[in-house]
Amino acid sequence: MLLPASLRTLACRPLSTSAPLAAARKGTRERKKAKIVKKEEVKTEWVPQSVRRAQLLSLQPRANRRFDRERLPEPIDDVYVRNWFRWREHAVEEAVAMHRQTHHPTVFNQPEALMFVTAELDMQLDKKTRYADPVRRVVSLPHPFEYRPPREVAVFCQSAELRQLAESRGVAVVGGTELIKQFQSGAMAADQFDYFVGHPELAQELLPIRGLLRRRFPSIKDGTLTTELEATIDRFRHGLELSSERDERQLDFAQVVAPVGRLHMPAEHVAANVAALVADLASARPRGHTRPFVTRLTSWCHPAPERLDLQLRPLLEEAAQA
């Protein structure tokens, strides 16, 4: 006897009796949902490849930038591998002659090129955890040369005689209390000038504009508050600016790069400028620093790649005796 199609499908289906037995216990699903913690996607900013490469290089160890001359032997021949032997030190006059050869019209054809000097400084104080502040100075060279236009200097003085003296040295802005009021009212902007020189007779009157001038405020420590206006004006208008650049990864190392003359100048004049620069840097040695402040001196002229070591010890001894 054949059954209807609807009954045949029901008869073929197996009966499930395990559903009540396999049911989860009460609260299982809630506990599993509570364990699931959604991870928040942190969006990272895009970093350029050049910045990423610089970050990777900063993590790599770096060799000591200070050259230890004493660990290398003296060369026994005129031709030697420079990295294996102690470098020869030249007198300034000899270095000028060697730079003139490379900048001869038949070579680089720059007979009037600027001659630069790089001075390495020891910035670590006697206490190993402390370092000297950056060096910022202006030095008067005994033999000036054309390098850059004169700087803008404002002079604060009261008497008519001092004002006439300042104007004779090429200062465009000279004044007393009326000039101070112009800075206070905003009629005169401090950004128009590179340096400010003042006479001690206006020391009290200058205090209201101390916040406007900030680091350029005339002070005895910087040599900008003085009675010798003529020499001070010439130094800050035509002098050579010295600024040290510290290595952020080697805090005890810093260097000063400055021009000392041109190759067509007499070699004696260039040597006198180098001696004045070294003497000024040696006098900038801070308190708590008993070792030599200037550790190495090299000269170079663009575009020649060579760098010549200069004899530093005689210059330091001359500066100590002066």
Disulfide bonds with the S-S distance in Angstrom:
none
